[in-house]
Amino acid sequence: MLNPLFWLQAVTLAFSQIWANKSRAFLTALGIIVGVASTTAVIAALTGLKAKVLAEFESVGASKFFVFPDRPDNAPRNMYPWEKILLKPSEVQAIREECTLVKAVTPITEVGLDVEAGDKRIEGITIAGIWPDWHVVQNRFVQEGRPFSQIDVDSERQVCLINADAIAELNLAANPVGEPVLIGGRRFMIVGVVETTQARFFGMNASSAEIFIPFSVAEKLQERNFFMRIEGLFKSPETAQEGEDEVRFVLRRMRGLSPADPQTFQVAAIDKFIDQFKALAAGITAIAGGIVGISLLVGGIGIMNIMLVSVSERTREIGLRKAVGATPMAILMQFLLEAVTLCLVGGFIGIAVGRLAAFGLTRIPGAQLEQADIPFWAVALSFAFSALTGVVFGMFPAIKAARLDPIEALRHE
């Protein structure tokens, strides 16, 4: 049985051999360094991206759901024309009145229009038509003025809500409530200033300005190309699955679909998007693991070659050790520990380079990777893979060294 002093001496000798051949050791471990550094950097980026996206999902709300029109797969276009599957305001009304697990719901339709205020003009702002429940669904409320009321929607009043970015772009007063703006050539009065948020899952506006008008008014502005989606909020995340079933039942009844008919809409809760994103992140991490596996394989082959050269160079030393009583197990463990130590040093340098790369990612403007960091499990896994590489690829040279005949080894020139 090898005593603890042997292990300490073996590791010390391994470091002395690495230091004596610094350049060769660095080039040998380069495959390990590159593999570990690139993988830890990718994991850091994924960790930052995942944290950012999940934070935005949380800001939207875990109880939120969406409804979109959806043509059945492989269905003939003439049987399910687009006009037939589009969502209708009456269906939203039915959801609001009949779905007991729905806390709030709103239709949303968007139309691109030019907006003017004084001598300032912005072209192609996306104007969103909403119901008053939109504030509860989005968890965004007015900071100045008032929100929309049901009377605004029913009476088709030409009023609007505006966010801080739109105020800045239109050069309006800090509190523009009561001021007029021209939207698509029509005069609207600003009744409230709504909170600005950074969460943009379904909005891809070139401008960050947001303007909202009553849904009934927006519907009139796009009679020919009318399209809407539904966004709502369940009473709690625990009732999301039952709430989805309830919404599907109401919509199928409203559309006259029999049990055998395919669904012409899609209902999705936010938790499903979260699960899909987590699965995607896990898949990318697995691919990164495959890449590091290839890098470690290449690095391991290099380490095996160098260790074979080291055995050849130190044949007389091995013979001398055996002649003074060193066992084959001691010789094997000596060379195996050298290979493992070399891999672990490479892994340590790789993690250090990966941490520098992760820090660099947090400093990239606009990348939104401020939370990029290497988790502890990635560090532990990198060291474990590095040690395993050393064991696997150092075993053959170590066995060769252990099997050398001491007499033949001492005769070696």
ZAMARGU-4260 file (C-alpha; in steps of 0.2 Angstrom, whole numbers, plus 5000, padded with zeros to 4 digits):
<rodrens>
0) 5000/5000/5000 | 5007/5017/4995 | 5009/5029/5010 | 5004/5047/5010 | 5022/5053/5009
5) 5024/5044/4992 | 5009/5054/4985 | 5017/5070/4991 | 5034/5066/4983 | 5026/5060/4967
10) 5016/5076/4965 | 5031/5086/4969 | 5041/5077/4956 | 5028/5079/4943 | 5028/5098/4946
15) 5047/5098/4945 | 5046/5089/4928 | 5033/5101/4922 | 5044/5116/4927 | 5059/5108/4920
20) 5051/5107/4903 | 5039/5122/4904 | 5037/5125/4885 | 5034/5107/4881 | 5022/5105/4895
25) 5012/5121/4890 | 5011/5115/4872 | 5006/5098/4878 | 4992/5105/4889 | 4986/5117/4876
30) 4972/5106/4869 | 4966/5104/4887 | 4967/5123/4890 | 4958/5128/4874 | 4944/5115/4877
35) 4941/5120/4895 | 4942/5139/4892 | 4931/5138/4877 | 4918/5127/4885 | 4918/5137/4902
40) 4916/5153/4892 | 4901/5146/4882 | 4893/5140/4898 | 4896/5157/4906 | 4887/5166/4891
45) 4873/5153/4892 | 4871/5156/4911 | 4870/5175/4908 | 4858/5174/4894 | 4847/5161/4904
50) 4847/5173/4919 | 4842/5188/4908 | 4828/5179/4899 | 4821/5171/4914 | 4821/5188/4923
55) 4811/5195/4908 | 4799/5180/4909 | 4797/5184/4928 | 4793/5202/4924 | 4780/5197/4912
60) 4772/5185/4925 | 4772/5166/4927 | 4753/5166/4926 | 4752/5174/4909 | 4745/5165/4893
65) 4743/5169/4875 | 4731/5164/4861 | 4735/5165/4843 | 4726/5159/4827 | 4734/5143/4820
70) 4729/5134/4804 | 4729/5115/4807 | 4744/5105/4801 | 4742/5098/4783 | 4725/5105/4782
75) 4718/5111/4765 | 4719/5130/4764 | 4702/5131/4756 | 4694/5122/4771 | 4703/5133/4783
80) 4706/5150/4775 | 4715/5163/4786 | 4699/5173/4788 | 4691/5158/4796 | 4704/5155/4809
85) 4707/5173/4814 | 4703/5178/4832 | 4688/5189/4835 | 4683/5201/4849 | 4668/5191/4853
90) 4679/5177/4858 | 4689/5187/4870 | 4672/5193/4877 | 4667/5175/4880 | 4684/5171/4888
95) 4682/5185/4900 | 4664/5181/4905 | 4665/5162/4905 | 4682/5157/4910 | 4682/5156/4929
100) 4701/5154/4931 | 4705/5169/4920 | 4709/5184/4931 | 4711/5197/4916 | 4711/5196/4897
105) 4714/5208/4883 | 4714/5207/4864 | 4729/5216/4856 | 4730/5222/4838 | 4744/5232/4831
110) 4745/5245/4817 | 4760/5255/4810 | 4755/5273/4809 | 4764/5290/4808 | 4763/5301/4824
115) 4765/5320/4824 | 4766/5332/4839 | 4770/5350/4835 | 4784/5350/4822 | 4790/5333/4827
120) 4785/5318/4816 | 4789/5299/4819 | 4785/5287/4805 | 4779/5270/4807 | 4777/5268/4826
125) 4768/5252/4831 | 4751/5258/4839 | 4743/5245/4850 | 4725/5243/4852 | 4720/5236/4870
130) 4707/5234/4883 | 4708/5241/4900 | 4713/5224/4907 | 4729/5226/4898 | 4737/5235/4913
135) 4733/5220/4924 | 4739/5207/4911 | 4755/5216/4908 | 4758/5223/4926 | 4760/5240/4919
140) 4751/5255/4925 | 4749/5273/4922 | 4761/5285/4931 | 4752/5301/4926 | 4734/5304/4921
145) 4722/5289/4920 | 4721/5272/4912 | 4708/5267/4898 | 4690/5264/4904 | 4677/5253/4897
150) 4668/5268/4891 | 4684/5273/4880 | 4682/5256/4871 | 4663/5256/4870 | 4662/5274/4864
155) 4678/5273/4852 | 4685/5288/4860 | 4701/5295/4852 | 4712/5295/4867 | 4729/5287/4869
160) 4742/5281/4882 | 4760/5285/4879 | 4777/5280/4887 | 4792/5290/4892 | 4802/5285/4877
165) 4788/5292/4865 | 4787/5308/4876 | 4806/5310/4873 | 4805/5306/4854 | 4790/5318/4851
170) 4798/5332/4862 | 4782/5333/4873 | 4781/5340/4890 | 4787/5329/4905 | 4768/5327/4909
175) 4759/5328/4892 | 4742/5323/4899 | 4729/5333/4890 | 4740/5337/4875 | 4734/5332/4857
180) 4744/5321/4845 | 4740/5316/4827 | 4740/5297/4825 | 4738/5292/4807 | 4731/5310/4803
185) 4718/5309/4817 | 4718/5319/4832 | 4720/5310/4849 | 4721/5316/4866 | 4734/5309/4878
190) 4725/5304/4894 | 4740/5294/4903 | 4758/5290/4904 | 4761/5272/4905 | 4777/5263/4913
195) 4791/5259/4902 | 4798/5241/4902 | 4812/5232/4894 | 4803/5216/4891 | 4800/5213/4873
200) 4796/5196/4868 | 4784/5199/4854 | 4788/5217/4850 | 4802/5220/4838 | 4800/5239/4836
205) 4814/5249/4829 | 4808/5263/4840 | 4806/5261/4858 | 4792/5273/4858 | 4775/5265/4863
210) 4758/5272/4860 | 4741/5263/4865 | 4724/5267/4859 | 4707/5259/4863 | 4705/5242/4854
215) 4689/5247/4846 | 4697/5262/4838 | 4712/5252/4832 | 4700/5239/4825 | 4692/5253/4814
220) 4709/5259/4808 | 4714/5242/4800 | 4697/5234/4794 | 4705/5226/4779 | 4720/5218/4787
225) 4714/5215/4804 | 4724/5204/4815 | 4724/5201/4834 | 4730/5190/4847 | 4724/5187/4865
230) 4734/5189/4881 | 4728/5185/4898 | 4732/5181/4916 | 4727/5166/4925 | 4722/5168/4944
235) 4738/5158/4949 | 4752/5148/4941 | 4745/5132/4949 | 4729/5134/4939 | 4738/5137/4922
240) 4734/5119/4915 | 4716/5119/4920 | 4714/5137/4914 | 4721/5132/4897 | 4708/5119/4895
245) 4695/5131/4900 | 4700/5143/4887 | 4701/5130/4874 | 4684/5124/4878 | 4676/5141/4876
250) 4685/5145/4860 | 4680/5128/4852 | 4662/5131/4857 | 4662/5148/4850 | 4670/5142/4833
255) 4657/5127/4832 | 4671/5114/4832 | 4666/5096/4835 | 4677/5084/4845 | 4684/5077/4829
260) 4688/5094/4821 | 4706/5100/4822 | 4710/5116/4833 | 4711/5132/4823 | 4720/5142/4837
265) 4734/5139/4849 | 4734/5142/4868 | 4751/5143/4877 | 4755/5148/4895 | 4771/5157/4899
270) 4778/5142/4909 | 4779/5132/4893 | 4790/5145/4885 | 4801/5145/4901 | 4802/5125/4900
275) 4806/5126/4881 | 4820/5139/4884 | 4828/5129/4898 | 4828/5113/4887 | 4836/5124/4873
280) 4849/5130/4885 | 4852/5112/4891 | 4854/5106/4873 | 4867/5120/4869 | 4876/5116/4885
285) 4877/5098/4879 | 4884/5103/4862 | 4897/5113/4871 | 4901/5098/4882 | 4903/5088/4865
290) 4915/5101/4859 | 4926/5100/4875 | 4926/5081/4874 | 4934/5083/4857 | 4947/5096/4863
295) 4951/5084/4878 | 4953/5069/4866 | 4965/5079/4856 | 4974/5086/4871 | 4974/5068/4879
300) 4983/5061/4863 | 4996/5074/4865 | 4999/5071/4883 | 5000/5052/4879 | 5014/5055/4866
305) 5024/5067/4877 | 5023/5054/4892 | 5029/5040/4880 | 5044/5052/4875 | 5046/5055/4894
310) 5047/5036/4898 | 5060/5034/4884 | 5070/5049/4890 | 5070/5042/4908 | 5073/5024/4905
315) 5089/5023/4915 | 5081/5033/4929 | 5067/5020/4930 | 5080/5006/4930 | 5089/5014/4944
320) 5073/5016/4954 | 5068/4998/4952 | 5086/4992/4956 | 5085/5001/4973 | 5068/4993/4977
325) 5054/5003/4968 | 5039/4992/4964 | 5031/4992/4947 | 5015/5000/4956 | 5026/5014/4962
330) 5033/5017/4945 | 5016/5016/4937 | 5008/5028/4949 | 5023/5040/4947 | 5020/5042/4929
335) 5001/5042/4930 | 5002/5056/4943 | 5013/5066/4931 | 5000/5065/4917 | 4985/5069/4929
340) 4995/5084/4936 | 4999/5090/4919 | 4980/5089/4914 | 4974/5097/4930 | 4987/5112/4927
345) 4980/5113/4910 | 4962/5113/4917 | 4966/5126/4930 | 4974/5138/4916 | 4958/5134/4905
350) 4946/5139/4919 | 4956/5155/4922 | 4956/5160/4904 | 4937/5155/4904 | 4934/5167/4918
355) 4943/5181/4909 | 4932/5178/4894 | 4916/5178/4905 | 4922/5195/4913 | 4924/5201/4895
360) 4907/5196/4890 | 4899/5206/4904 | 4908/5221/4897 | 4901/5220/4879 | 4889/5235/4876
365) 4872/5229/4871 | 4875/5210/4873 | 4864/5209/4889 | 4876/5197/4897 | 4879/5206/4913
370) 4875/5191/4923 | 4888/5179/4913 | 4897/5169/4926 | 4904/5151/4927 | 4894/5141/4939
375) 4903/5130/4952 | 4897/5114/4943 | 4906/5119/4927 | 4922/5122/4937 | 4920/5105/4946
380) 4916/5096/4929 | 4931/5104/4920 | 4943/5098/4934 | 4935/5080/4934 | 4936/5079/4915
385) 4954/5085/4915 | 4959/5072/4928 | 4950/5058/4919 | 4959/5063/4903 | 4975/5062/4913
390) 4971/5045/4919 | 4965/5038/4903 | 4979/5044/4892 | 4993/5043/4905 | 4989/5024/4909
395) 4998/5017/4894 | 5014/5026/4896 | 5013/5023/4915 | 5011/5004/4912 | 5025/5004/4899
400) 5036/5012/4912 | 5031/5000/4926 | 5035/4984/4914 | 5053/4990/4910 | 5066/4977/4915
405) 5078/4985/4927 | 5093/4977/4919 | 5088/4982/4901 | 5084/4999/4908 | 5101/5002/4916
410) 5109/4997/4900 | 5099/5009/4890 | 5109/5023/4882
</rodrens>
